[in-house]
Amino acid sequence: MNVEYSEDILAIDTFIESLKHHNRGVSSAAVEKLIKFVPATVEPLIDAFYNSTDQSTQAYIIQALAQIGNSEAIDLLAEVVGTEVANHCQGNVRRIAARGLGNIASTSSNPETINRVLEKLIWALLNPQDWGLRYAAAVSLQQVATPAANIALQQALNQENDKVVRSRIAAAVNSEQCNC
């Protein structure tokens, strides 16, 4: 085994363990460090998410995976976006996951990956009661900027009742990035 590889694995494990720290600064610093070890961090982060019962730790894991934007995390991020929660903090995690999906699709050239992400983001834009999740989905769909994303944004503009979300969707529809 390569010594450098062993040291990287040990560092990744240490930073993942640091996500459990009660001090937010320590956990946030660990997220930043984990991002620097990409792609080696993706699988351990996904495993850590499923092995953790602590919602704060899971939130930091989702934050790291969303920033990394690796397609290996699509299933987990989509699962988190689709989870109905009553807890506002967990709602924030859903929004971060939606932004992570946007990061993945906007940097992917794989049509299957893009379609999987679009399916979840369009659902998140048109269905949930969580206005923040709809807002995050609109931002992500603008970032993806495919014809399907543009159609979904147009549809959402016609049905959205929340003024803040409607304004964000309108900005997406009217942006240069969105060729609606």
Solvent accessible surface area in square Angstrom, and as a share of the most:
residue,aa,sasa,rsa
1,M,190,0.85
2,N,98,0.50
3,V,108,0.62
4,E,120,0.54
5,Y,111,0.42
6,S,41,0.27
7,E,105,0.47
8,D,45,0.23
9,I,56,0.28
10,L,120,0.60
11,A,28,0.22
12,I,1,0.00
13,D,74,0.39
14,T,73,0.42
15,F,48,0.20
16,I,18,0.09
17,E,102,0.46
18,S,29,0.19
19,L,2,0.01
20,K,116,0.49
21,H,79,0.35
22,H,172,0.77
23,N,72,0.37
24,R,191,0.70
25,G,45,0.43
26,V,56,0.32
27,S,0,0.00
28,S,45,0.29
29,A,49,0.38
30,A,3,0.02
31,V,3,0.02
32,E,108,0.48
33,K,89,0.38
34,L,0,0.00
35,I,46,0.24
36,K,152,0.64
37,F,51,0.21
38,V,59,0.34
39,P,93,0.58
40,A,43,0.34
41,T,0,0.00
42,V,1,0.00
43,E,108,0.48
44,P,35,0.22
45,L,0,0.00
46,I,30,0.15
47,D,71,0.37
48,A,18,0.14
49,F,22,0.09
50,Y,118,0.45
51,N,124,0.63
52,S,16,0.11
53,T,137,0.80
54,D,74,0.38
55,Q,93,0.41
56,S,69,0.44
57,T,2,0.01
58,Q,30,0.13
59,A,25,0.19
60,Y,35,0.13
61,I,0,0.00
62,I,0,0.00
63,Q,57,0.25
64,A,0,0.00
65,L,1,0.00
66,A,4,0.03
67,Q,95,0.42
68,I,27,0.14
69,G,15,0.15
70,N,32,0.17
71,S,57,0.37
72,E,105,0.47
73,A,0,0.00
74,I,4,0.02
75,D,95,0.49
76,L,3,0.02
77,L,0,0.00
78,A,19,0.15
79,E,91,0.41
80,V,13,0.08
81,V,0,0.00
82,G,28,0.27
83,T,61,0.35
84,E,121,0.54
85,V,52,0.30
86,A,113,0.87
87,N,70,0.36
88,H,126,0.56
89,C,87,0.52
90,Q,31,0.14
91,G,3,0.03
92,N,58,0.30
93,V,8,0.04
94,R,5,0.02
95,R,48,0.17
96,I,60,0.30
97,A,0,0.00
98,A,0,0.00
99,R,76,0.28
100,G,0,0.00
101,L,0,0.00
102,G,0,0.00
103,N,41,0.21
104,I,3,0.01
105,A,3,0.03
106,S,43,0.28
107,T,113,0.66
108,S,31,0.20
109,S,109,0.70
110,N,75,0.38
111,P,96,0.60
112,E,117,0.53
113,T,12,0.07
114,I,29,0.15
115,N,91,0.47
116,R,99,0.36
117,V,0,0.00
118,L,9,0.04
119,E,134,0.60
120,K,48,0.20
121,L,0,0.00
122,I,43,0.22
123,W,75,0.26
124,A,0,0.00
125,L,2,0.01
126,L,34,0.17
127,N,88,0.45
128,P,9,0.06
129,Q,175,0.78
130,D,28,0.15
131,W,129,0.45
132,G,6,0.06
133,L,0,0.00
134,R,30,0.11
135,Y,73,0.28
136,A,7,0.05
137,A,0,0.00
138,A,0,0.00
139,V,30,0.17
140,S,0,0.00
141,L,0,0.00
142,Q,24,0.11
143,Q,48,0.21
144,V,16,0.09
145,A,26,0.20
146,T,30,0.17
147,P,105,0.66
148,A,47,0.36
149,A,0,0.00
150,N,10,0.05
151,I,120,0.61
152,A,3,0.03
153,L,0,0.00
154,Q,71,0.31
155,Q,90,0.40
156,A,1,0.01
157,L,31,0.16
158,N,126,0.65
159,Q,87,0.39
160,E,16,0.07
161,N,142,0.73
162,D,45,0.23
163,K,174,0.74
164,V,84,0.48
165,V,0,0.00
166,R,102,0.37
167,S,73,0.47
168,R,47,0.17
169,I,0,0.00
170,A,29,0.22
171,A,51,0.39
172,A,0,0.00
173,V,19,0.11
174,N,122,0.62
175,S,29,0.19
176,E,170,0.76
177,Q,94,0.42
178,C,6,0.03
179,N,120,0.62
180,C,71,0.43
